[in-house]
């Protein structure tokens, strides 16, 4: 099963990811996406029924500690906001990055 990727699909994914790409780059990605999906299709054919799932291969484990508030290392709200370019009612004000298109 070969999946055909269109130029419009590549441009749509780039728009969703908020990544500007040229028409030439988009055309190159069509082939790259198709190749990637082809590899995934090949992997689906591999019999993994007798293989144990592997979630972690290094043997390392997370080191957990109790979450304790150390007030000596805390900023007050005024200190935290002291170097902010813009604030409002005790909060940071940042430029909008998402559109409602």
N, CA, C and O atoms as CSV, one atom per row, in Angstrom:
chain,resi,resn,atom,element,x,y,z
A,1,UNK,N,N,0.845,-1.180,0.000
A,1,UNK,CA,C,0.000,0.000,0.000
A,1,UNK,C,C,0.891,1.244,0.000
A,1,UNK,O,O,1.633,1.476,0.955
A,2,UNK,N,N,0.820,2.030,-1.049
A,2,UNK,CA,C,1.609,3.239,-1.169
A,2,UNK,C,C,0.718,4.448,-0.899
A,2,UNK,O,O,-0.341,4.601,-1.508
A,3,UNK,N,N,1.151,5.284,-0.002
A,3,UNK,CA,C,0.394,6.481,0.324
A,3,UNK,C,C,0.910,7.631,-0.513
A,3,UNK,O,O,2.111,7.901,-0.540
A,4,UNK,N,N,0.015,8.299,-1.187
A,4,UNK,CA,C,0.391,9.443,-1.991
A,4,UNK,C,C,0.223,10.710,-1.159
A,4,UNK,O,O,-0.875,11.003,-0.686
A,5,UNK,N,N,1.289,11.447,-0.983
A,5,UNK,CA,C,1.268,12.705,-0.269
A,5,UNK,C,C,1.202,13.820,-1.302
A,5,UNK,O,O,1.942,13.810,-2.286
A,6,UNK,N,N,0.317,14.778,-1.077
A,6,UNK,CA,C,0.181,15.887,-2.018
A,6,UNK,C,C,0.931,17.116,-1.511
A,6,UNK,O,O,1.237,17.237,-0.324
A,7,UNK,N,N,1.214,18.006,-2.425
A,7,UNK,CA,C,1.858,19.266,-2.087
A,7,UNK,C,C,0.991,20.046,-1.098
A,7,UNK,O,O,1.508,20.686,-0.182
A,8,UNK,N,N,-0.320,19.990,-1.287
A,8,UNK,CA,C,-1.233,20.705,-0.393
A,8,UNK,C,C,-1.167,20.142,1.020
A,8,UNK,O,O,-1.253,20.901,1.986
A,9,UNK,N,N,-1.015,18.819,1.164
A,9,UNK,CA,C,-0.898,18.216,2.491
A,9,UNK,C,C,0.381,18.673,3.188
A,9,UNK,O,O,0.368,18.963,4.384
A,10,UNK,N,N,1.479,18.736,2.447
A,10,UNK,CA,C,2.750,19.186,3.015
A,10,UNK,C,C,2.623,20.639,3.468
A,10,UNK,O,O,3.062,20.991,4.563
A,11,UNK,N,N,2.029,21.474,2.633
A,11,UNK,CA,C,1.862,22.881,2.995
A,11,UNK,C,C,0.947,23.027,4.206
A,11,UNK,O,O,1.167,23.900,5.046
A,12,UNK,N,N,-0.072,22.183,4.303
A,12,UNK,CA,C,-0.987,22.217,5.445
A,12,UNK,C,C,-0.266,21.827,6.737
A,12,UNK,O,O,-0.457,22.465,7.772
A,13,UNK,N,N,0.557,20.786,6.678
A,13,UNK,CA,C,1.325,20.360,7.860
A,13,UNK,C,C,2.290,21.470,8.271
A,13,UNK,O,O,2.444,21.744,9.462
A,14,UNK,N,N,2.935,22.104,7.311
A,14,UNK,CA,C,3.858,23.201,7.620
A,14,UNK,C,C,3.108,24.357,8.277
A,14,UNK,O,O,3.609,24.980,9.213
A,15,UNK,N,N,1.913,24.635,7.781
A,15,UNK,CA,C,1.110,25.715,8.374
A,15,UNK,C,C,0.698,25.352,9.802
A,15,UNK,O,O,0.758,26.197,10.696
A,16,UNK,N,N,0.280,24.106,10.023
A,16,UNK,CA,C,-0.100,23.666,11.364
A,16,UNK,C,C,1.073,23.761,12.333
A,16,UNK,O,O,0.898,24.103,13.503
A,17,UNK,N,N,2.271,23.456,11.835
A,17,UNK,CA,C,3.477,23.506,12.672
A,17,UNK,C,C,4.058,24.909,12.745
A,17,UNK,O,O,5.048,25.145,13.436
A,18,UNK,N,N,3.436,25.839,12.028
A,18,UNK,CA,C,3.896,27.233,11.993
A,18,UNK,C,C,5.349,27.318,11.520
A,18,UNK,O,O,6.165,28.047,12.085
A,19,UNK,N,N,5.652,26.542,10.454
A,19,UNK,CA,C,6.987,26.519,9.874
A,19,UNK,C,C,6.888,27.049,8.435
A,19,UNK,O,O,6.263,26.420,7.581
A,20,UNK,N,N,7.498,28.189,8.177
A,20,UNK,CA,C,7.456,28.700,6.805
A,20,UNK,C,C,8.374,27.879,5.895
A,20,UNK,O,O,9.552,27.690,6.198
A,21,UNK,N,N,7.829,27.400,4.792
A,21,UNK,CA,C,8.641,26.654,3.822
A,21,UNK,C,C,8.348,27.195,2.429
A,21,UNK,O,O,7.247,27.664,2.140
A,22,UNK,N,N,9.362,27.118,1.579
A,22,UNK,CA,C,9.202,27.572,0.197
A,22,UNK,C,C,8.508,26.471,-0.612
A,22,UNK,O,O,8.354,25.343,-0.143
A,23,UNK,N,N,8.099,26.813,-1.818
A,23,UNK,CA,C,7.462,25.818,-2.696
A,23,UNK,C,C,8.437,24.694,-3.041
A,23,UNK,O,O,8.038,23.534,-3.147
A,24,UNK,N,N,9.712,25.037,-3.216
A,24,UNK,CA,C,10.726,24.024,-3.529
A,24,UNK,C,C,10.904,23.076,-2.343
A,24,UNK,O,O,10.989,21.861,-2.522
A,25,UNK,N,N,10.960,23.634,-1.135
A,25,UNK,CA,C,11.085,22.801,0.059
A,25,UNK,C,C,9.863,21.903,0.211
A,25,UNK,O,O,9.994,20.726,0.547
A,26,UNK,N,N,8.676,22.452,-0.034
A,26,UNK,CA,C,7.451,21.666,0.079
A,26,UNK,C,C,7.477,20.500,-0.901
A,26,UNK,O,O,7.087,19.386,-0.551
A,27,UNK,N,N,7.931,20.745,-2.117
A,27,UNK,CA,C,8.011,19.678,-3.119
A,27,UNK,C,C,8.994,18.599,-2.676
A,27,UNK,O,O,8.739,17.413,-2.881
A,28,UNK,N,N,10.121,18.997,-2.068
A,28,UNK,CA,C,11.086,18.020,-1.564
A,28,UNK,C,C,10.489,17.192,-0.428
A,28,UNK,O,O,10.756,15.995,-0.313
A,29,UNK,N,N,9.676,17.844,0.413
A,29,UNK,CA,C,9.057,17.134,1.526
A,29,UNK,C,C,8.022,16.111,1.070
A,29,UNK,O,O,7.778,15.127,1.768
A,30,UNK,N,N,7.415,16.330,-0.085
A,30,UNK,CA,C,6.454,15.347,-0.609
A,30,UNK,C,C,7.139,13.993,-0.732
A,30,UNK,O,O,6.622,12.986,-0.248
A,31,UNK,N,N,8.287,13.966,-1.370
A,31,UNK,CA,C,9.031,12.719,-1.532
A,31,UNK,C,C,9.533,12.171,-0.207
A,31,UNK,O,O,9.504,10.961,0.019
A,32,UNK,N,N,9.992,13.053,0.667
A,32,UNK,CA,C,10.514,12.608,1.958
A,32,UNK,C,C,9.410,11.991,2.816
A,32,UNK,O,O,9.619,10.961,3.457
A,33,UNK,N,N,8.231,12.626,2.825
A,33,UNK,CA,C,7.109,12.073,3.588
A,33,UNK,C,C,6.685,10.713,3.028
A,33,UNK,O,O,6.410,9.782,3.785
A,34,UNK,N,N,6.634,10.605,1.704
A,34,UNK,CA,C,6.253,9.330,1.090
A,34,UNK,C,C,7.267,8.245,1.441
A,34,UNK,O,O,6.886,7.107,1.717
A,35,UNK,N,N,8.555,8.587,1.434
A,35,UNK,CA,C,9.591,7.620,1.794
A,35,UNK,C,C,9.444,7.186,3.249
A,35,UNK,O,O,9.567,6.000,3.555
A,36,UNK,N,N,9.185,8.121,4.138
A,36,UNK,CA,C,9.001,7.807,5.555
A,36,UNK,C,C,7.802,6.891,5.758
A,36,UNK,O,O,7.883,5.917,6.506
A,37,UNK,N,N,6.703,7.194,5.102
A,37,UNK,CA,C,5.513,6.348,5.229
A,37,UNK,C,C,5.757,4.961,4.639
A,37,UNK,O,O,5.207,3.971,5.122
A,38,UNK,N,N,6.586,4.890,3.587
A,38,UNK,CA,C,6.938,3.588,3.008
A,38,UNK,C,C,7.730,2.746,3.991
A,38,UNK,O,O,7.510,1.538,4.087
A,39,UNK,N,N,8.651,3.363,4.725
A,39,UNK,CA,C,9.428,2.645,5.747
A,39,UNK,C,C,8.498,2.132,6.841
A,39,UNK,O,O,8.643,1.001,7.306
A,40,UNK,N,N,7.553,2.957,7.247
A,40,UNK,CA,C,6.589,2.538,8.275
A,40,UNK,C,C,5.764,1.353,7.788
A,40,UNK,O,O,5.495,0.428,8.554
A,41,UNK,N,N,5.364,1.375,6.528
A,41,UNK,CA,C,4.611,0.252,5.962
A,41,UNK,C,C,5.450,-1.018,6.000
A,41,UNK,O,O,4.938,-2.092,6.317
A,42,UNK,N,N,6.744,-0.904,5.676
A,42,UNK,CA,C,7.623,-2.077,5.735
A,42,UNK,C,C,7.734,-2.609,7.154
A,42,UNK,O,O,7.733,-3.823,7.362
A,43,UNK,N,N,7.830,-1.720,8.126
A,43,UNK,CA,C,7.935,-2.147,9.524
A,43,UNK,C,C,6.675,-2.870,9.999
A,43,UNK,O,O,6.750,-3.745,10.861
A,44,UNK,N,N,5.528,-2.511,9.443
A,44,UNK,CA,C,4.270,-3.172,9.825
A,44,UNK,C,C,4.268,-4.647,9.429
A,44,UNK,O,O,3.524,-5.444,10.002
A,45,UNK,N,N,5.094,-5.010,8.455
A,45,UNK,CA,C,5.135,-6.389,7.980
A,45,UNK,C,C,6.024,-7.288,8.841
A,45,UNK,O,O,5.989,-8.509,8.687
A,46,UNK,N,N,6.813,-6.713,9.738
A,46,UNK,CA,C,7.717,-7.484,10.586
A,46,UNK,C,C,6.921,-8.168,11.693
A,46,UNK,O,O,6.108,-7.534,12.366
A,47,UNK,N,N,7.163,-9.473,11.877
A,47,UNK,CA,C,6.483,-10.223,12.928
A,47,UNK,C,C,7.153,-9.941,14.268
A,47,UNK,O,O,8.284,-10.366,14.505
A,48,UNK,N,N,6.462,-9.233,15.130
A,48,UNK,CA,C,6.994,-8.899,16.454
A,48,UNK,C,C,6.216,-9.596,17.565
A,48,UNK,O,O,6.313,-9.211,18.730
A,49,UNK,N,N,5.450,-10.614,17.208
A,49,UNK,CA,C,4.576,-11.267,18.189
A,49,UNK,C,C,5.354,-11.941,19.321
A,49,UNK,O,O,4.815,-12.097,20.417
A,50,UNK,N,N,6.603,-12.342,19.085
A,50,UNK,CA,C,7.386,-13.027,20.119
A,50,UNK,C,C,8.439,-12.118,20.755
A,50,UNK,O,O,9.345,-12.589,21.443
A,51,UNK,N,N,8.313,-10.832,20.520
A,51,UNK,CA,C,9.277,-9.865,21.048
A,51,UNK,C,C,8.656,-9.131,22.231
A,51,UNK,O,O,7.545,-8.608,22.143
A,52,UNK,N,N,9.400,-9.103,23.346
A,52,UNK,CA,C,8.943,-8.364,24.522
A,52,UNK,C,C,8.994,-6.861,24.231
A,52,UNK,O,O,9.947,-6.376,23.620
A,53,UNK,N,N,7.988,-6.140,24.662
A,53,UNK,CA,C,8.046,-4.681,24.491
A,53,UNK,C,C,9.228,-4.099,25.269
A,53,UNK,O,O,9.524,-4.526,26.385
A,54,UNK,N,N,9.884,-3.135,24.671
A,54,UNK,CA,C,11.016,-2.474,25.315
A,54,UNK,C,C,10.642,-1.020,25.557
A,54,UNK,O,O,10.376,-0.262,24.625
A,55,UNK,N,N,10.628,-0.652,26.827
A,55,UNK,CA,C,10.271,0.718,27.163
A,55,UNK,C,C,11.491,1.520,27.585
A,55,UNK,O,O,11.508,2.744,27.458
A,56,UNK,N,N,12.511,0.836,28.086
A,56,UNK,CA,C,13.690,1.508,28.614
A,56,UNK,C,C,14.864,0.559,28.462
A,56,UNK,O,O,14.794,-0.582,28.920
A,57,UNK,N,N,15.929,0.999,27.836
A,57,UNK,CA,C,17.029,0.079,27.533
A,57,UNK,C,C,18.291,0.333,28.335
A,57,UNK,O,O,19.209,-0.486,28.296
A,58,UNK,N,N,18.368,1.442,29.061
A,58,UNK,CA,C,19.607,1.770,29.763
A,58,UNK,C,C,19.660,1.240,31.185
A,58,UNK,O,O,20.739,1.159,31.772
A,59,UNK,N,N,18.507,0.874,31.752
A,59,UNK,CA,C,18.465,0.427,33.134
A,59,UNK,C,C,18.402,1.573,34.129
A,59,UNK,O,O,18.320,1.348,35.336
A,60,UNK,N,N,18.441,2.797,33.629
A,60,UNK,CA,C,18.358,3.947,34.522
A,60,UNK,C,C,16.928,4.122,35.021
A,60,UNK,O,O,15.967,3.785,34.330
A,61,UNK,N,N,16.806,4.650,36.221
A,61,UNK,CA,C,15.492,4.908,36.788
A,61,UNK,C,C,15.421,6.357,37.233
A,61,UNK,O,O,16.434,6.971,37.566
A,62,UNK,N,N,14.213,6.890,37.234
A,62,UNK,CA,C,14.028,8.250,37.728
A,62,UNK,C,C,14.349,8.316,39.207
A,62,UNK,O,O,14.006,7.412,39.969
A,63,UNK,N,N,14.996,9.372,39.601
A,63,UNK,CA,C,15.256,9.604,41.017
A,63,UNK,C,C,14.200,10.590,41.487
A,63,UNK,O,O,14.143,11.728,41.020
A,64,UNK,N,N,13.382,10.153,42.396
A,64,UNK,CA,C,12.295,10.990,42.871
A,64,UNK,C,C,12.655,11.570,44.225
A,64,UNK,O,O,13.349,10.943,45.025
A,65,UNK,N,N,12.179,12.760,44.461
A,65,UNK,CA,C,12.345,13.379,45.769
A,65,UNK,C,C,11.026,14.033,46.142
A,65,UNK,O,O,10.193,14.329,45.284
A,66,UNK,N,N,10.857,14.248,47.417
A,66,UNK,CA,C,9.656,14.915,47.877
A,66,UNK,C,C,9.706,16.365,47.413
A,66,UNK,O,O,10.757,17.003,47.471
A,67,UNK,N,N,8.595,16.874,46.962
A,67,UNK,CA,C,8.509,18.249,46.495
A,67,UNK,C,C,8.296,19.153,47.704
A,67,UNK,O,O,7.187,19.266,48.225
A,68,UNK,N,N,9.372,19.789,48.136
A,68,UNK,CA,C,9.334,20.636,49.323
A,68,UNK,C,C,9.589,22.080,48.908
A,68,UNK,O,O,10.523,22.358,48.157
A,69,UNK,N,N,8.770,22.984,49.391
A,69,UNK,CA,C,8.950,24.402,49.101
A,69,UNK,C,C,10.046,24.955,49.999
A,69,UNK,O,O,9.981,24.834,51.223
A,70,UNK,N,N,11.064,25.570,49.374
A,70,UNK,CA,C,12.155,26.192,50.122
A,70,UNK,C,C,11.987,27.700,49.987
A,70,UNK,O,O,12.408,28.295,48.995
A,71,UNK,N,N,11.376,28.303,50.979
A,71,UNK,CA,C,11.035,29.717,50.896
A,71,UNK,C,C,12.262,30.625,50.839
A,71,UNK,O,O,12.152,31.770,50.402
A,72,UNK,N,N,13.417,30.144,51.265
A,72,UNK,CA,C,14.643,30.946,51.184
A,72,UNK,C,C,15.101,31.139,49.742
A,72,UNK,O,O,15.828,32.088,49.446
A,73,UNK,N,N,14.683,30.245,48.841
A,73,UNK,CA,C,15.080,30.333,47.441
A,73,UNK,C,C,13.930,30.771,46.535
A,73,UNK,O,O,13.982,30.572,45.321
A,74,UNK,N,N,12.905,31.359,47.119
A,74,UNK,CA,C,11.741,31.794,46.348
A,74,UNK,C,C,11.807,33.283,46.065
A,74,UNK,O,O,12.300,34.056,46.887
A,75,UNK,N,N,11.311,33.685,44.908
A,75,UNK,CA,C,11.121,35.096,44.614
A,75,UNK,C,C,9.747,35.507,45.118
A,75,UNK,O,O,8.806,34.713,45.120
A,76,UNK,N,N,9.648,36.743,45.538
A,76,UNK,CA,C,8.318,37.298,45.780
A,76,UNK,C,C,7.736,37.610,44.409
A,76,UNK,O,O,8.460,37.603,43.413
A,77,UNK,N,N,6.457,37.879,44.348
A,77,UNK,CA,C,5.843,38.195,43.064
A,77,UNK,C,C,6.484,39.451,42.479
A,77,UNK,O,O,6.727,39.524,41.274
A,78,UNK,N,N,6.756,40.430,43.322
A,78,UNK,CA,C,7.378,41.670,42.850
A,78,UNK,C,C,8.772,41.405,42.291
A,78,UNK,O,O,9.142,41.976,41.265
A,79,UNK,N,N,9.553,40.546,42.952
A,79,UNK,CA,C,10.892,40.214,42.466
A,79,UNK,C,C,10.824,39.464,41.140
A,79,UNK,O,O,11.625,39.714,40.240
A,80,UNK,N,N,9.880,38.556,41.023
A,80,UNK,CA,C,9.747,37.771,39.788
A,80,UNK,C,C,9.384,38.666,38.609
A,80,UNK,O,O,9.831,38.426,37.488
A,81,UNK,N,N,8.578,39.694,38.852
A,81,UNK,CA,C,8.123,40.575,37.780
A,81,UNK,C,C,9.033,41.779,37.562
A,81,UNK,O,O,8.813,42.552,36.629
A,82,UNK,N,N,10.052,41.953,38.403
A,82,UNK,CA,C,10.875,43.160,38.390
A,82,UNK,C,C,11.513,43.454,37.036
A,82,UNK,O,O,11.576,44.622,36.653
A,83,UNK,N,N,11.982,42.471,36.303
A,83,UNK,CA,C,12.667,42.706,35.030
A,83,UNK,C,C,11.797,42.426,33.810
A,83,UNK,O,O,12.291,42.421,32.683
A,84,UNK,N,N,10.510,42.195,34.026
A,84,UNK,CA,C,9.613,41.903,32.909
A,84,UNK,C,C,9.403,43.157,32.065
A,84,UNK,O,O,9.305,44.262,32.598
A,85,UNK,N,N,9.335,42.982,30.764
A,85,UNK,CA,C,9.082,44.113,29.872
A,85,UNK,C,C,7.677,44.675,30.097
A,85,UNK,O,O,7.480,45.890,30.135
A,86,UNK,N,N,6.694,43.759,30.247
A,86,UNK,CA,C,5.306,44.197,30.449
A,86,UNK,C,C,4.655,43.317,31.503
A,86,UNK,O,O,4.861,42.104,31.540
A,87,UNK,N,N,3.868,43.952,32.356
A,87,UNK,CA,C,3.090,43.226,33.357
A,87,UNK,C,C,1.697,43.837,33.427
A,87,UNK,O,O,1.470,44.961,32.981
A,88,UNK,N,N,0.775,43.076,33.994
A,88,UNK,CA,C,-0.576,43.564,34.212
A,88,UNK,C,C,-1.172,42.813,35.382
A,88,UNK,O,O,-1.231,41.583,35.365
A,89,UNK,N,N,-1.609,43.521,36.382
A,89,UNK,CA,C,-2.290,42.943,37.549
A,89,UNK,C,C,-1.498,41.799,38.172
A,89,UNK,O,O,-2.083,40.801,38.594
A,90,UNK,N,N,-0.180,41.929,38.235
A,90,UNK,CA,C,0.646,40.919,38.868
A,90,UNK,C,C,1.020,39.743,37.984
A,90,UNK,O,O,1.512,38.733,38.489
A,91,UNK,N,N,0.801,39.844,36.669
A,91,UNK,CA,C,1.120,38.766,35.733
A,91,UNK,C,C,2.066,39.268,34.651
A,91,UNK,O,O,2.104,40.464,34.361
A,92,UNK,N,N,2.833,38.353,34.051
A,92,UNK,CA,C,3.635,38.676,32.883
A,92,UNK,C,C,2.696,38.882,31.698
A,92,UNK,O,O,1.691,38.180,31.578
A,93,UNK,N,N,3.008,39.828,30.829
A,93,UNK,CA,C,2.271,40.023,29.585
A,93,UNK,C,C,3.235,39.676,28.461
A,93,UNK,O,O,4.317,40.255,28.366
A,94,UNK,N,N,2.839,38.717,27.597
A,94,UNK,CA,C,3.699,38.272,26.500
A,94,UNK,C,C,2.949,38.412,25.184
A,94,UNK,O,O,1.719,38.415,25.173
A,95,UNK,N,N,3.673,38.528,24.071
A,95,UNK,CA,C,3.004,38.638,22.769
A,95,UNK,C,C,2.211,37.373,22.445
A,95,UNK,O,O,2.605,36.262,22.799
A,96,UNK,N,N,1.104,37.571,21.773
A,96,UNK,CA,C,0.275,36.456,21.337
A,96,UNK,C,C,1.009,35.665,20.258
A,96,UNK,O,O,1.596,36.258,19.353
A,97,UNK,N,N,0.982,34.322,20.342
A,97,UNK,CA,C,1.681,33.502,19.350
A,97,UNK,C,C,0.728,32.615,18.555
A,97,UNK,O,O,1.141,32.004,17.569
A,98,UNK,N,N,-0.528,32.531,18.960
A,98,UNK,CA,C,-1.492,31.683,18.255
A,98,UNK,C,C,-2.532,32.549,17.580
A,98,UNK,O,O,-2.955,33.563,18.135
A,99,UNK,N,N,-2.948,32.158,16.382
A,99,UNK,CA,C,-3.985,32.856,15.660
A,99,UNK,C,C,-5.280,32.080,15.771
A,99,UNK,O,O,-5.264,30.872,16.004
A,100,UNK,N,N,-6.392,32.757,15.608
A,100,UNK,CA,C,-7.701,32.102,15.633
A,100,UNK,C,C,-8.239,31.907,14.231
A,100,UNK,O,O,-9.424,32.132,13.986
A,101,UNK,N,N,-7.383,31.490,13.302
A,101,UNK,CA,C,-7.816,31.286,11.911
A,101,UNK,C,C,-8.634,30.040,11.787
A,101,UNK,O,O,-9.085,29.705,10.692
